[in-house]
Amino acid sequence: MTKAAVVILAGTEGHANLGRIVNALETAKEFAETDGDELELIFDGAGTQWIPELEDPDSDQHELYQAVKDDASACDYCSGAFGVDDAVNDSGVVRLDDHDGHPSIRSLVDDGYEVITF
């Protein structure tokens, strides 16, 4: 059994960040599909900008995102800072504010999660 926290920090600008989101979602999907594994998928920082794009059914990554959406959450503070509050609320993705408005990476480590960032 593996406990993995996939943290998406990459924003939506540029080809390299498109590669990061695809790799992050594929990694998350692999953990989600493996019996006994536990997955936390966290959109943090500029990564919160991906939520409205991934929610769009016309997005090339929409289907992949849908496969792991139930395990997804977003930084509460960053959702506001990057102007995607409404999209995050509309998506139903859980907002995390464990540590001064941000997700607590320390709590994930304490809970035995391997933290993987993209």
The first five atom37 places (N, CA, C, CB, O) and aatype in JSON, in Angstrom:
{
  "aatype": [12, 16, 11, 0, 0, 19, 19, 9, 10, 0, 7, 16, 6, 7, 8, 0, 2, 10, 7, 1, 9, 19, 2, 0, 10, 6, 16, 0, 11, 6, 13, 0, 6, 16, 3, 7, 3, 6, 10, 6, 10, 9, 13, 3, 7, 0, 7, 16, 5, 17, 9, 14, 6, 10, 6, 3, 14, 3, 15, 3, 5, 8, 6, 10, 18, 5, 0, 19, 11, 3, 3, 0, 15, 0, 4, 3, 18, 4, 15, 7, 0, 13, 7, 19, 3, 3, 0, 19, 2, 3, 15, 7, 19, 19, 1, 10, 3, 3, 8, 3, 7, 8, 14, 15, 9, 1, 15, 10, 19, 3, 3, 7, 18, 6, 19, 9, 16, 13],
  "atom_mask": [
    [1, 1, 1, 1, 1],
    [1, 1, 1, 1, 1],
    [1, 1, 1, 1, 1],
    [1, 1, 1, 1, 1],
    [1, 1, 1, 1, 1],
    [1, 1, 1, 1, 1],
    [1, 1, 1, 1, 1],
    [1, 1, 1, 1, 1],
    [1, 1, 1, 1, 1],
    [1, 1, 1, 1, 1],
    [1, 1, 1, 0, 1],
    [1, 1, 1, 1, 1],
    [1, 1, 1, 1, 1],
    [1, 1, 1, 0, 1],
    [1, 1, 1, 1, 1],
    [1, 1, 1, 1, 1],
    [1, 1, 1, 1, 1],
    [1, 1, 1, 1, 1],
    [1, 1, 1, 0, 1],
    [1, 1, 1, 1, 1],
    [1, 1, 1, 1, 1],
    [1, 1, 1, 1, 1],
    [1, 1, 1, 1, 1],
    [1, 1, 1, 1, 1],
    [1, 1, 1, 1, 1],
    [1, 1, 1, 1, 1],
    [1, 1, 1, 1, 1],
    [1, 1, 1, 1, 1],
    [1, 1, 1, 1, 1],
    [1, 1, 1, 1, 1],
    [1, 1, 1, 1, 1],
    [1, 1, 1, 1, 1],
    [1, 1, 1, 1, 1],
    [1, 1, 1, 1, 1],
    [1, 1, 1, 1, 1],
    [1, 1, 1, 0, 1],
    [1, 1, 1, 1, 1],
    [1, 1, 1, 1, 1],
    [1, 1, 1, 1, 1],
    [1, 1, 1, 1, 1],
    [1, 1, 1, 1, 1],
    [1, 1, 1, 1, 1],
    [1, 1, 1, 1, 1],
    [1, 1, 1, 1, 1],
    [1, 1, 1, 0, 1],
    [1, 1, 1, 1, 1],
    [1, 1, 1, 0, 1],
    [1, 1, 1, 1, 1],
    [1, 1, 1, 1, 1],
    [1, 1, 1, 1, 1],
    [1, 1, 1, 1, 1],
    [1, 1, 1, 1, 1],
    [1, 1, 1, 1, 1],
    [1, 1, 1, 1, 1],
    [1, 1, 1, 1, 1],
    [1, 1, 1, 1, 1],
    [1, 1, 1, 1, 1],
    [1, 1, 1, 1, 1],
    [1, 1, 1, 1, 1],
    [1, 1, 1, 1, 1],
    [1, 1, 1, 1, 1],
    [1, 1, 1, 1, 1],
    [1, 1, 1, 1, 1],
    [1, 1, 1, 1, 1],
    [1, 1, 1, 1, 1],
    [1, 1, 1, 1, 1],
    [1, 1, 1, 1, 1],
    [1, 1, 1, 1, 1],
    [1, 1, 1, 1, 1],
    [1, 1, 1, 1, 1],
    [1, 1, 1, 1, 1],
    [1, 1, 1, 1, 1],
    [1, 1, 1, 1, 1],
    [1, 1, 1, 1, 1],
    [1, 1, 1, 1, 1],
    [1, 1, 1, 1, 1],
    [1, 1, 1, 1, 1],
    [1, 1, 1, 1, 1],
    [1, 1, 1, 1, 1],
    [1, 1, 1, 0, 1],
    [1, 1, 1, 1, 1],
    [1, 1, 1, 1, 1],
    [1, 1, 1, 0, 1],
    [1, 1, 1, 1, 1],
    [1, 1, 1, 1, 1],
    [1, 1, 1, 1, 1],
    [1, 1, 1, 1, 1],
    [1, 1, 1, 1, 1],
    [1, 1, 1, 1, 1],
    [1, 1, 1, 1, 1],
    [1, 1, 1, 1, 1],
    [1, 1, 1, 0, 1],
    [1, 1, 1, 1, 1],
    [1, 1, 1, 1, 1],
    [1, 1, 1, 1, 1],
    [1, 1, 1, 1, 1],
    [1, 1, 1, 1, 1],
    [1, 1, 1, 1, 1],
    [1, 1, 1, 1, 1],
    [1, 1, 1, 1, 1],
    [1, 1, 1, 0, 1],
    [1, 1, 1, 1, 1],
    [1, 1, 1, 1, 1],
    [1, 1, 1, 1, 1],
    [1, 1, 1, 1, 1],
    [1, 1, 1, 1, 1],
    [1, 1, 1, 1, 1],
    [1, 1, 1, 1, 1],
    [1, 1, 1, 1, 1],
    [1, 1, 1, 1, 1],
    [1, 1, 1, 1, 1],
    [1, 1, 1, 0, 1],
    [1, 1, 1, 1, 1],
    [1, 1, 1, 1, 1],
    [1, 1, 1, 1, 1],
    [1, 1, 1, 1, 1],
    [1, 1, 1, 1, 1],
    [1, 1, 1, 1, 1]
  ],
  "atom_positions": [
    [[0.84, -1.18, 0.0], [0.0, 0.0, 0.0], [0.88, 1.25, 0.0], [-0.95, 0.0, 1.22], [1.82, 1.36, 0.79]],
    [[0.56, 2.17, -0.89], [1.29, 3.42, -0.99], [0.32, 4.58, -0.74], [1.97, 3.56, -2.36], [-0.83, 4.55, -1.18]],
    [[0.81, 5.57, -0.04], [0.05, 6.8, 0.17], [0.79, 7.9, -0.58], [-0.12, 7.15, 1.71], [1.93, 8.23, -0.24]],
    [[0.14, 8.47, -1.59], [0.78, 9.48, -2.43], [-0.04, 10.76, -2.43], [0.97, 8.96, -3.86], [-1.26, 10.74, -2.56]],
    [[0.68, 11.87, -2.29], [0.07, 13.2, -2.45], [0.7, 13.83, -3.68], [0.28, 14.09, -1.17], [1.88, 14.17, -3.67]],
    [[-0.08, 13.97, -4.73], [0.38, 14.6, -5.96], [-0.02, 16.06, -5.88], [-0.23, 13.9, -7.25], [-1.21, 16.39, -5.83]],
    [[0.97, 16.94, -5.87], [0.74, 18.37, -5.72], [1.07, 19.06, -7.03], [1.59, 18.97, -4.55], [2.19, 18.97, -7.53]],
    [[0.07, 19.75, -7.59], [0.24, 20.46, -8.86], [0.48, 21.93, -8.55], [-1.0, 20.26, -9.79], [-0.41, 22.63, -8.06]],
    [[1.68, 22.39, -8.85], [2.07, 23.79, -8.64], [2.18, 24.56, -9.95], [3.4, 23.85, -7.89], [2.13, 25.79, -9.95]],
    [[2.32, 23.85, -11.06], [2.52, 24.47, -12.36], [1.26, 25.19, -12.82], [2.93, 23.42, -13.4], [0.15, 24.66, -12.73]],
    [[1.44, 26.4, -13.31], [0.32, 27.18, -13.84], [-0.04, 26.73, -15.25], [0.0, 0.0, 0.0], [0.47, 25.73, -15.75]],
    [[-0.92, 27.49, -15.87], [-1.45, 27.11, -17.17], [-0.67, 27.67, -18.36], [-2.87, 27.55, -17.27], [-0.98, 27.34, -19.5]],
    [[0.31, 28.5, -18.11], [1.05, 29.14, -19.19], [2.19, 28.25, -19.7], [1.61, 30.49, -18.73], [2.99, 27.74, -18.91]],
    [[2.25, 28.07, -20.99], [3.41, 27.42, -21.6], [3.27, 25.93, -21.81], [0.0, 0.0, 0.0], [2.53, 25.24, -21.1]],
    [[3.99, 25.46, -22.8], [3.98, 24.05, -23.19], [4.54, 23.15, -22.07], [4.79, 23.85, -24.47], [4.04, 22.05, -21.85]],
    [[5.56, 23.62, -21.37], [6.16, 22.81, -20.3], [5.14, 22.54, -19.19], [7.4, 23.52, -19.71], [5.09, 21.44, -18.65]],
    [[4.33, 23.54, -18.86], [3.32, 23.35, -17.82], [2.19, 22.43, -18.28], [2.74, 24.69, -17.4], [1.6, 21.72, -17.46]],
    [[1.9, 22.43, -19.57], [0.93, 21.47, -20.09], [1.46, 20.05, -19.87], [0.66, 21.73, -21.6], [0.71, 19.16, -19.49]],
    [[2.74, 19.86, -20.12], [3.35, 18.56, -19.85], [3.27, 18.19, -18.39], [0.0, 0.0, 0.0], [3.04, 17.03, -18.05]],
    [[3.47, 19.16, -17.52], [3.41, 18.88, -16.08], [2.01, 18.45, -15.65], [3.84, 20.12, -15.28], [1.87, 17.5, -14.86]],
    [[0.97, 19.12, -16.15], [-0.39, 18.74, -15.73], [-0.74, 17.35, -16.24], [-1.42, 19.77, -16.24], [-1.36, 16.56, -15.52]],
    [[-0.36, 17.04, -17.46], [-0.64, 15.7, -18.0], [0.1, 14.65, -17.18], [-0.23, 15.6, -19.49], [-0.49, 13.63, -16.81]],
    [[1.37, 14.87, -16.88], [2.13, 13.91, -16.08], [1.56, 13.79, -14.67], [3.59, 14.32, -16.01], [1.5, 12.69, -14.12]],
    [[1.15, 14.9, -14.08], [0.56, 14.86, -12.73], [-0.73, 14.06, -12.73], [0.3, 16.29, -12.21], [-0.94, 13.22, -11.85]],
    [[-1.6, 14.31, -13.7], [-2.87, 13.58, -13.75], [-2.67, 12.1, -14.05], [-3.78, 14.2, -14.8], [-3.37, 11.26, -13.49]],
    [[-1.73, 11.78, -14.92], [-1.43, 10.37, -15.2], [-0.88, 9.67, -13.96], [-0.42, 10.25, -16.36], [-1.23, 8.52, -13.67]],
    [[-0.01, 10.37, -13.23], [0.55, 9.8, -12.0], [-0.57, 9.58, -10.98], [1.64, 10.73, -11.4], [-0.65, 8.52, -10.36]],
    [[-1.42, 10.58, -10.82], [-2.54, 10.46, -9.88], [-3.46, 9.3, -10.27], [-3.35, 11.77, -9.83], [-3.9, 8.53, -9.42]],
    [[-3.73, 9.18, -11.55], [-4.6, 8.09, -12.03], [-4.01, 6.72, -11.71], [-4.83, 8.22, -13.53], [-4.73, 5.8, -11.32]],
    [[-2.7, 6.59, -11.88], [-2.06, 5.31, -11.58], [-2.26, 4.93, -10.12], [-0.56, 5.37, -11.92], [-2.57, 3.77, -9.81]],
    [[-2.08, 5.89, -9.21], [-2.31, 5.6, -7.79], [-3.79, 5.34, -7.52], [-1.81, 6.77, -6.92], [-4.12, 4.44, -6.74]],
    [[-4.67, 6.1, -8.14], [-6.11, 5.94, -7.91], [-6.59, 4.56, -8.35], [-6.88, 7.03, -8.65], [-7.5, 3.99, -7.75]],
    [[-5.99, 4.03, -9.4], [-6.43, 2.75, -9.95], [-5.78, 1.54, -9.29], [-6.16, 2.71, -11.41], [-6.16, 0.41, -9.58]],
    [[-4.82, 1.76, -8.41], [-4.13, 0.65, -7.78], [-4.79, 0.33, -6.45], [-2.63, 0.97, -7.58], [-4.83, 1.16, -5.54]],
    [[-5.31, -0.88, -6.34], [-5.98, -1.3, -5.1], [-5.05, -1.15, -3.91], [-6.47, -2.74, -5.21], [-3.9, -1.58, -3.95]],
    [[-5.56, -0.56, -2.86], [-4.81, -0.4, -1.63], [-4.05, 0.91, -1.54], [0.0, 0.0, 0.0], [-3.65, 1.32, -0.44]],
    [[-3.84, 1.59, -2.66], [-3.15, 2.88, -2.62], [-4.11, 3.98, -2.18], [-2.54, 3.22, -4.0], [-5.31, 3.91, -2.42]],
    [[-3.55, 4.99, -1.53], [-4.33, 6.17, -1.15], [-3.75, 7.38, -1.89], [-4.29, 6.39, 0.41], [-2.54, 7.55, -1.96]],
    [[-4.64, 8.19, -2.43], [-4.23, 9.34, -3.23], [-4.83, 10.62, -2.69], [-4.62, 9.14, -4.68], [-6.02, 10.68, -2.35]],
    [[-4.0, 11.64, -2.63], [-4.44, 13.02, -2.43], [-3.92, 13.79, -3.64], [-3.92, 13.64, -1.05], [-2.71, 13.8, -3.89]],
    [[-4.8, 14.43, -4.38], [-4.42, 15.26, -5.53], [-4.71, 16.7, -5.14], [-5.2, 14.84, -6.84], [-5.86, 17.07, -4.92]],
    [[-3.66, 17.52, -5.06], [-3.81, 18.89, -4.56], [-3.37, 19.89, -5.61], [-3.0, 19.08, -3.26], [-2.24, 19.86, -6.09]],
    [[-4.28, 20.79, -5.96], [-3.98, 21.92, -6.83], [-3.58, 23.07, -5.91], [-5.21, 22.31, -7.76], [-4.39, 23.54, -5.11]],
    [[-2.34, 23.52, -6.02], [-1.8, 24.53, -5.11], [-1.1, 25.61, -5.93], [-0.8, 23.89, -4.08], [-0.68, 25.37, -7.07]],
    [[-0.98, 26.8, -5.37], [-0.32, 27.89, -6.07], [-0.97, 28.13, -7.42], [0.0, 0.0, 0.0], [-2.2, 28.08, -7.55]],
    [[-0.15, 28.38, -8.44], [-0.65, 28.62, -9.79], [-1.38, 27.39, -10.35], [0.5, 29.01, -10.72], [-2.14, 27.5, -11.31]],
    [[-1.14, 26.23, -9.75], [-1.82, 25.01, -10.18], [-3.33, 25.1, -10.07], [0.0, 0.0, 0.0], [-4.05, 24.37, -10.76]],
    [[-3.83, 25.98, -9.19], [-5.29, 26.13, -9.06], [-5.92, 26.64, -10.36], [-5.62, 27.09, -7.91], [-7.11, 26.44, -10.59]],
    [[-5.12, 27.29, -11.2], [-5.62, 27.81, -12.48], [-6.08, 26.7, -13.42], [-4.55, 28.64, -13.16], [-6.85, 26.95, -14.35]],
    [[-5.63, 25.48, -13.19], [-6.01, 24.37, -14.06], [-7.45, 23.94, -13.86], [-5.1, 23.19, -13.81], [-8.06, 23.4, -14.79]],
    [[-8.02, 24.17, -12.7], [-9.36, 23.64, -12.42], [-10.4, 24.1, -13.44], [-9.79, 24.05, -11.03], [-11.1, 23.25, -13.98]],
    [[-10.53, 25.41, -13.73], [-11.54, 25.77, -14.73], [-11.25, 25.18, -16.11], [-11.63, 27.27, -14.84], [-12.19, 24.84, -16.84]],
    [[-9.99, 25.05, -16.47], [-9.66, 24.45, -17.77], [-10.02, 22.97, -17.81], [-8.17, 24.64, -18.08], [-10.57, 22.49, -18.8]],
    [[-9.71, 22.26, -16.74], [-9.98, 20.82, -16.69], [-11.46, 20.51, -16.56], [-9.22, 20.19, -15.55], [-11.91, 19.44, -16.98]],
    [[-12.22, 21.42, -15.99], [-13.67, 21.24, -15.87], [-14.36, 21.37, -17.22], [-14.25, 22.26, -14.88], [-15.48, 20.88, -17.39]],
    [[-13.73, 22.02, -18.18], [-14.31, 22.23, -19.51], [-14.32, 20.9, -20.27], [-13.51, 23.31, -20.29], [-13.26, 20.33, -20.51]],
    [[-15.5, 20.41, -20.64], [-15.57, 19.13, -21.37], [-14.79, 19.12, -22.68], [-17.0, 18.79, -21.65], [-14.45, 18.05, -23.18]],
    [[-14.5, 20.29, -23.24], [-13.72, 20.37, -24.48], [-12.21, 20.3, -24.25], [-14.06, 21.65, -25.22], [-11.44, 20.23, -25.21]],
    [[-11.79, 20.32, -23.0], [-10.36, 20.24, -22.68], [-9.83, 18.86, -23.06], [-10.12, 20.52, -21.17], [-10.49, 17.84, -22.83]],
    [[-8.64, 18.83, -23.62], [-8.01, 17.56, -23.98], [-7.76, 16.68, -22.75], [-6.69, 17.8, -24.71], [-7.69, 15.46, -22.87]],
    [[-7.64, 17.29, -21.57], [-7.34, 16.55, -20.34], [-8.58, 16.31, -19.47], [-6.29, 17.28, -19.55], [-8.47, 15.78, -18.36]],
    [[-9.76, 16.71, -19.96], [-10.98, 16.61, -19.16], [-11.26, 15.18, -18.69], [-12.17, 17.12, -19.96], [-11.56, 14.96, -17.51]],
    [[-11.16, 14.24, -19.58], [-11.46, 12.84, -19.23], [-10.47, 12.31, -18.19], [-11.42, 11.95, -20.48], [-10.86, 11.63, -17.24]],
    [[-9.21, 12.63, -18.37], [-8.18, 12.21, -17.42], [-8.44, 12.83, -16.04], [-6.77, 12.6, -17.92], [-8.33, 12.16, -15.02]],
    [[-8.78, 14.1, -16.04], [-9.12, 14.81, -14.79], [-10.32, 14.17, -14.11], [-9.41, 16.3, -15.08], [-10.33, 13.99, -12.89]],
    [[-11.33, 13.82, -14.88], [-12.54, 13.21, -14.31], [-12.21, 11.89, -13.62], [-13.58, 12.98, -15.41], [-12.88, 11.52, -12.65]],
    [[-11.19, 11.19, -14.09], [-10.8, 9.91, -13.51], [-10.24, 10.06, -12.09], [-9.78, 9.23, -14.38], [-10.25, 9.1, -11.32]],
    [[-9.76, 11.26, -11.75], [-9.13, 11.48, -10.43], [-9.77, 12.62, -9.65], [-7.65, 11.76, -10.6], [-9.32, 12.94, -8.55]],
    [[-10.8, 13.22, -10.18], [-11.41, 14.39, -9.55], [-11.89, 14.12, -8.13], [-12.57, 14.87, -10.39], [-11.81, 15.0, -7.27]],
    [[-12.39, 12.93, -7.86], [-12.89, 12.61, -6.52], [-11.8, 12.69, -5.46], [-13.51, 11.21, -6.52], [-12.1, 12.82, -4.27]],
    [[-10.55, 12.61, -5.87], [-9.41, 12.68, -4.95], [-8.79, 14.07, -4.9], [-8.35, 11.66, -5.33], [-7.77, 14.28, -4.24]],
    [[-9.41, 15.03, -5.62], [-8.81, 16.36, -5.78], [-9.25, 17.34, -4.7], [-9.17, 16.92, -7.14], [-10.35, 17.27, -4.16]],
    [[-8.33, 18.27, -4.41], [-8.61, 19.39, -3.53], [-7.78, 20.57, -4.03], [-8.28, 19.05, -2.03], [-6.88, 20.41, -4.86]],
    [[-8.11, 21.76, -3.52], [-7.42, 22.97, -3.96], [-7.1, 23.85, -2.77], [-8.27, 23.74, -4.99], [-7.83, 23.88, -1.78]],
    [[-6.0, 24.56, -2.87], [-5.61, 25.52, -1.85], [-6.64, 26.65, -1.81], [-4.18, 26.09, -2.13], [-6.92, 27.28, -2.83]],
    [[-7.2, 26.89, -0.65], [-8.2, 27.93, -0.48], [-7.63, 29.3, -0.79], [-8.76, 27.91, 0.95], [-8.21, 30.06, -1.57]],
    [[-6.51, 29.62, -0.19], [-5.89, 30.93, -0.39], [-5.51, 31.15, -1.86], [-4.64, 31.07, 0.5], [-5.81, 32.2, -2.43]],
    [[-4.87, 30.16, -2.46], [-4.38, 30.31, -3.83], [-5.52, 30.39, -4.84], [-3.46, 29.14, -4.18], [-5.39, 31.05, -5.87]],
    [[-6.63, 29.75, -4.55], [-7.78, 29.86, -5.45], [-8.22, 31.31, -5.59], [-8.96, 29.0, -4.94], [-8.57, 31.76, -6.68]],
    [[-8.19, 32.03, -4.48], [-8.51, 33.46, -4.53], [-7.4, 34.28, -5.15], [0.0, 0.0, 0.0], [-7.66, 35.16, -5.96]],
    [[-6.18, 33.99, -4.77], [-5.03, 34.76, -5.26], [-4.86, 34.64, -6.77], [-3.76, 34.31, -4.56], [-4.39, 35.57, -7.42]],
    [[-5.24, 33.5, -7.33], [-5.09, 33.29, -8.77], [-6.41, 33.47, -9.53], [-4.54, 31.91, -9.04], [-6.51, 33.12, -10.7]],
    [[-7.43, 34.02, -8.85], [-8.66, 34.42, -9.51], [-9.56, 33.3, -9.99], [0.0, 0.0, 0.0], [-10.31, 33.48, -10.95]],
    [[-9.51, 32.15, -9.33], [-10.35, 31.02, -9.75], [-11.33, 30.57, -8.67], [-9.48, 29.85, -10.17], [-11.79, 29.43, -8.68]],
    [[-11.63, 31.47, -7.73], [-12.56, 31.14, -6.64], [-13.87, 30.54, -7.15], [-12.86, 32.39, -5.83], [-14.27, 29.46, -6.72]],
    [[-14.52, 31.24, -8.07], [-15.82, 30.78, -8.55], [-15.72, 29.43, -9.24], [-16.41, 31.8, -9.51], [-16.57, 28.56, -9.04]],
    [[-14.68, 29.24, -10.06], [-14.52, 27.97, -10.77], [-14.27, 26.82, -9.8], [-13.36, 28.06, -11.76], [-14.8, 25.72, -9.99]],
    [[-13.49, 27.07, -8.75], [-13.24, 26.02, -7.76], [-14.53, 25.7, -7.02], [-12.13, 26.45, -6.76], [-14.86, 24.53, -6.8]],
    [[-15.27, 26.73, -6.64], [-16.55, 26.49, -5.96], [-17.51, 25.72, -6.86], [-17.2, 27.83, -5.54], [-18.15, 24.76, -6.41]],
    [[-17.61, 26.12, -8.13], [-18.52, 25.45, -9.07], [-18.12, 24.01, -9.33], [-18.56, 26.22, -10.37], [-18.97, 23.17, -9.61]],
    [[-16.82, 23.72, -9.24], [-16.33, 22.37, -9.54], [-16.67, 21.35, -8.45], [-14.83, 22.4, -9.74], [-16.73, 20.15, -8.71]],
    [[-16.88, 21.86, -7.25], [-17.11, 20.95, -6.12], [-15.84, 20.39, -5.53], [0.0, 0.0, 0.0], [-15.89, 19.56, -4.62]],
    [[-14.69, 20.83, -6.02], [-13.4, 20.4, -5.47], [-13.27, 20.96, -4.06], [-12.21, 20.86, -6.38], [-13.55, 22.14, -3.82]],
    [[-12.85, 20.13, -3.14], [-12.67, 20.52, -1.74], [-11.58, 21.57, -1.64], [-12.33, 19.3, -0.87], [-10.55, 21.48, -2.3]],
    [[-11.81, 22.57, -0.8], [-10.81, 23.62, -0.57], [-10.09, 23.31, 0.74], [-11.47, 25.05, -0.54], [-10.72, 22.99, 1.75]],
    [[-8.76, 23.4, 0.71], [-7.96, 23.13, 1.91], [-7.4, 24.43, 2.47], [-6.81, 22.14, 1.59], [-6.91, 25.28, 1.73]],
    [[-7.47, 24.55, 3.79], [-6.94, 25.75, 4.46], [-6.34, 25.39, 5.81], [-8.05, 26.81, 4.63], [-6.45, 26.15, 6.77]],
    [[-5.71, 24.22, 5.86], [-5.18, 23.67, 7.11], [-4.08, 24.53, 7.75], [-4.65, 22.3, 6.86], [-3.95, 24.55, 8.97]],
    [[-3.31, 25.21, 6.92], [-2.15, 25.95, 7.42], [-2.17, 27.37, 6.86], [-0.83, 25.22, 7.05], [-1.69, 27.6, 5.75]],
    [[-2.71, 28.29, 7.61], [-2.79, 29.7, 7.19], [-3.42, 29.86, 5.82], [-1.4, 30.32, 7.19], [-2.94, 30.65, 5.0]],
    [[-4.48, 29.11, 5.55], [-5.19, 29.21, 4.28], [-4.67, 28.28, 3.2], [0.0, 0.0, 0.0], [-5.22, 28.24, 2.1]],
    [[-3.63, 27.54, 3.5], [-2.99, 26.64, 2.53], [-3.11, 25.18, 3.0], [-1.51, 27.02, 2.33], [-3.37, 24.93, 4.17]],
    [[-2.92, 24.23, 2.08], [-2.84, 22.83, 2.5], [-1.62, 22.63, 3.39], [-2.78, 21.88, 1.27], [-0.6, 23.31, 3.22]],
    [[-1.7, 21.71, 4.33], [-0.57, 21.42, 5.2], [0.21, 20.23, 4.64], [-1.05, 21.13, 6.64], [-0.21, 19.08, 4.75]],
    [[1.35, 20.53, 4.06], [2.22, 19.47, 3.54], [2.79, 18.67, 4.72], [3.38, 20.06, 2.68], [2.97, 17.45, 4.62]],
    [[3.06, 19.35, 5.81], [3.58, 18.66, 7.0], [2.61, 17.59, 7.49], [3.86, 19.67, 8.12], [3.04, 16.5, 7.88]],
    [[1.32, 17.89, 7.47], [0.31, 16.9, 7.89], [0.32, 15.69, 6.97], [-1.09, 17.53, 7.9], [0.17, 14.55, 7.43]],
    [[0.51, 15.93, 5.68], [0.59, 14.8, 4.75], [1.79, 13.93, 5.06], [0.66, 15.31, 3.3], [1.69, 12.7, 5.07]],
    [[2.92, 14.55, 5.32], [4.14, 13.81, 5.67], [3.92, 13.04, 6.98], [5.36, 14.77, 5.81], [4.28, 11.87, 7.09]],
    [[3.32, 13.71, 7.96], [3.03, 13.04, 9.24], [2.12, 11.83, 9.05], [2.38, 14.03, 10.21], [2.24, 10.84, 9.77]],
    [[1.22, 11.92, 8.08], [0.28, 10.83, 7.81], [0.86, 9.75, 6.91], [-0.98, 11.37, 7.19], [0.16, 8.82, 6.52]],
    [[2.15, 9.89, 6.57], [2.83, 8.86, 5.79], [2.71, 8.98, 4.29], [0.0, 0.0, 0.0], [3.0, 8.03, 3.57]],
    [[2.29, 10.14, 3.8], [2.19, 10.34, 2.36], [3.54, 10.67, 1.75], [1.2, 11.45, 2.05], [4.33, 11.43, 2.32]],
    [[3.8, 10.1, 0.6], [4.93, 10.5, -0.24], [4.44, 11.69, -1.05], [5.43, 9.31, -1.18], [3.44, 11.59, -1.76]],
    [[5.12, 12.82, -0.96], [4.7, 14.04, -1.65], [5.44, 14.14, -2.98], [4.97, 15.3, -0.77], [6.67, 14.13, -3.03]],
    [[4.67, 14.23, -4.06], [5.21, 14.33, -5.41], [4.7, 15.63, -6.01], [4.81, 13.08, -6.29], [3.49, 15.85, -6.08]],
    [[5.63, 16.49, -6.45], [5.21, 17.78, -6.98], [5.42, 17.88, -8.48], [5.95, 18.9, -6.28], [6.38, 17.34, -9.03]],
    [[4.51, 18.58, -9.11], [4.57, 18.84, -10.56], [4.36, 20.32, -10.79], [3.52, 18.0, -11.34], [4.38, 20.77, -11.93]]
  ]
}
